[in-house]
Amino acid sequence: MPFVGQQYGKANVRVLRVQRARPRHEVREARVTVSLDGDFARAYTAADNSSVVPTDTMKNLVHVLAAAHVAAANEPFALAIAQCFLDRYRQVSKAQVEVEETVWSRMPIGGQPHDHSFVRSESGTPFARVTATRSTREIVGGVRGLAIMKTTGSGFVDYAQDEYTTLPPTTDRILATRMAAAWRFAGVGLGDGGDYGAVATAIREAALRVFATTYSHSVQDSLYRMGEAALAAAPAVAEITLSMPNVHYLPIDLSAFGQEASGTLFLPTDEPNGQIEATLRR
């Protein structure tokens, strides 16, 4: 039976990195996933484990590298992990590492951000993904689950209709989504000293400015213009993919109770949802 391919690794390795060199602490909580490819076929076809790096060893290496890169942004941290596996194990030909961050923001006390107390942020989940071989590097940054909404300035009309169409056209609706964005850096990225956080901030601000301040003729219309603005704001990024599933807010009808709630009362629902995704390349 032909053996076509494989990948294996360790998922959900959690670690909190704390910088304590100054009274004002910095924290980064990560969930790391490592996936390896290479000369592992005999583990499957011949019960030969001699080339297999135990996934527990992967977990330990992630922890050791976290200690060595306490202050690193997600992208350099992921790159360091991927490079470690390529350097240590000759049977590894490709390493993919994803670092998903749980964001903690400083707790405001008396109107001032506290030095060492934090509150968990709900404004999306940043991530970085590095895919490395012995000759190539691909670095992707992004965010998942960024919940955004506008209560006007959005419509949907002039779409294809047939006998199965029940959706009424509208020029004024609520537009909401849990956006995911993934941007691929050109070349080898920004290097160890690059400000990956500044790139993420510029992309977020540019995309959200378009979302908030311009009329949306459809999710597709907004998505494309948000992607354009993101690429314009981040010259180091070669490509961006945006995913914007609908979170529907359906009008609630109170007419059966002799009341009118038009335009003020809505039922949130995200199942089933429209799934809109596109990639823009510089």
N, C-alpha and C positions, 0 to 999 in steps of 0.2 A: 504494500500500500504506500503510495508516494507521501512523503512528509512535506507539506507545503510551507509551513512557517510557524513561528511561535513568538510569544513574548510573555515574560513573567516578572514579578516584582513584589514590592511591599506597598500597600496602600494605607492611608490614614495614619501616618506617623505624626503624632502631635508633639509640638514643642513650643514653649514660650521662651523667647530670648529677652533678657532684661539688661539694659545698659545702666550700670550703677556708678560709673566713674565720677559723676557729678551729682549734686543734690537733686537736680531735675532729671528724673529717670525717663528712659525711653523704652517702650515695649513693642514687641512684634510676636503675635501668636500665629503659628503656622500649622497647616495640615499638609504633609508632604506625601506625594506618591511617586515611587520610582518604578520604572519599567525597563527591562533589559532585553536586548536581542543579540544574537551571536551564535557561537558554536555550541548549541545546547541540544541538538537533535537526538543524540544518543541517550539522553536522559528519558526521552519519550519512547524511542524505538528499541533500545537495548538495555533498559534498566541500569544505565551507567550514570551515576551521580557525580563523577569525578570533576566535571566542569561546572557543576551547579553551585553558585554562591547562595548560601542559605538566606532566605528573606529576613531572618532574625539578624544576620550580619548586616544586611542593608539598613535595618532600623538603627543598629548601633553606629554605623558610619554616619547616618544622618545626624544623630545626636552629637557625635564627635565634631562634625563639620559645623553644626550650629554653634558649638562653643568657640570654634575658630573664626566664625563669621557673625559675631553677635550683632554688629551694627549694619550688616549688609542688607540692601534692599532685596526684594523677592527675586528679581531677575539675576543678579550676581550670585545670590545664594543657590538658586537652582542650577546655574552654570557650574558653580564649584562642585556641587554634588555629582552632576553628570560627568565632569572631567575626572573626578576622583575614581569613578567606576571604570572609565576608559583607561586611566593610568595604571590602576592596580591589577586589572584582570584582562589578560590578553585575549581571552575567549569572548569578551564583550566587543561587539562591533557597533552597537548603537545603544545609547542611553537616553531615555526620555524622563524628565523630572518636572513635576508640577508642584508648585507651592501656592496653596490657597490660604489667604490671610483672614483671620478674624480681627477686625479693626477695633481698637480701644482708643477712645478719645479722652482727653483730660477732663476730670470732673470739675465743674465750675463751683468754687467755694468763695462766697462773698464777692462774686463778680470777677474773680480771678481764676485762671486755670491752675489746678493743684499740681504740685511737683511730682507726687507719686501715688495719686488716686485717680482711677479711670472709670469710665462708663462705656459699656459696649455700644458701638455704633451700629445702626441699622441701615446705613446708606450704601448698601451693596457690598459684595464680597470681592475684593481684589484678588487676582491670581497672576502667576507667571508660569510659563511653560517653556522649557528648553529641550530641544531635540538635538543631540550631538552624536556625530560619528567621528572617525579618525581624521576626516578631512573637511567636515562641514559643521556649521552651527546655525540653528534657527532659534531666535528668541522672540517670544510672544508675551505681551502683557495684556491685561484685561480686567474686566469687572463683570460679575454676575448678580442677578437679582436686584438691580437698581430700580426701585419702585418710584415711578414718576407719574404725575397726573396734571391735566389742565381741564378746567371746568367750562371753558368756552374756547372759541378760536379754532374749532375743528368741525369738519363736515365730511360727508360721503355721499356723492350724487353721480349721476350719469354712468353708472356701472352696468354691466351686462345683466339683462333681465329675461326671464322666461316664465313658463307656467309654474315653476317651482320656487320662484322668488317671493319671499314674504317680507324681506327687510325693507322698511320704508326709507326713502332718501331723506337726508337732513343736512342743513347747513350750519347747525349749532348742536354740538353734542359734547359729552365728556370723553376725553381721550386719556386712557391710562394704560400702562404697561409695566412689566418687570423686565427691564432691558438688560441684555447681555452684550458686551462689546469685547472683541479680541483684536489687538493690533500687533502686526508683525513688523519688527524693526528691520531696517535695511542693513545689509552687511552683517557685522558681528555685534550690532547694537551700540550701546554707549560706553562699553568698557566698564571696568570695576569702579571707576570714579564718577561715572555718569549719573545724572540726576533723573532716575527713572520715575520718581515720584512727581517731579515737575512735569514730565511728559503726560502722566496719567491725569494730573490736575488740568493741564491745558486742554486735553481731549475732552474731559468731562465738562469743563466750563463752556467750551465751544459748542458741543452737542446740545447741552441743556439750554444755552442761549437761543439756538434755533428753535428748539422744542417750545420754549416758553413765549417767545416774542413774535413768531410768524404763524400765519394761518396755515392749518393742515388740511389739505384736500383729501388725504388718505394717510394711513400709516406708512405706506410705501413712499409717498411724497415727502413726509417728514424724515423718514429714515435716510433717504438718499441725501437730502440737504444737510442733515446732521453729520453724515459720513464725510461729505465734502468739507464742512467746516472743521471737523476733527483733523483731517489730513492737512488742511491749510495751517492749523495751529501747531502741528507736530511734524516738522520737516524730517526728523529721524525715522519716522514711520513710513513703511513702504505700502502697507495694505491694512485695511480695517474691515472687519465683519461685524455687523450689527444684527441682533435678533430682538424683535419687539412683539412678543405675544400680546394679544388683546386681554385686558382686564375689563370686562363689560360692566357698565353701571346702567341697569335697565330701569326705566321710569316705573314707579309704583303708583298704581291707580287706586285712589280712595273714593271714586265716584259712588261706589256701592254704599258708602257711609255718608253720602251727602257732603263730602269734602273735596276740595280742590288742592292738589299738591304738585301741579304741573311745573316742572323745572326746578323743584326743590327737594324731591324725595326720590331716592334711587336704591335699587337692590344690587349690591356687589356680587358678581359671579365671574369665575375664570374658567369654568368648564361647561361646555366645550369652548375653545378659544381659537381665534385666528392666529396663525403662526407665520409671521412675516420676517424674512431674513435676506440679507444681501451683503455682498462683498464689493468694496471699492478699492481700486489699486491706483497708486500714483502714476 
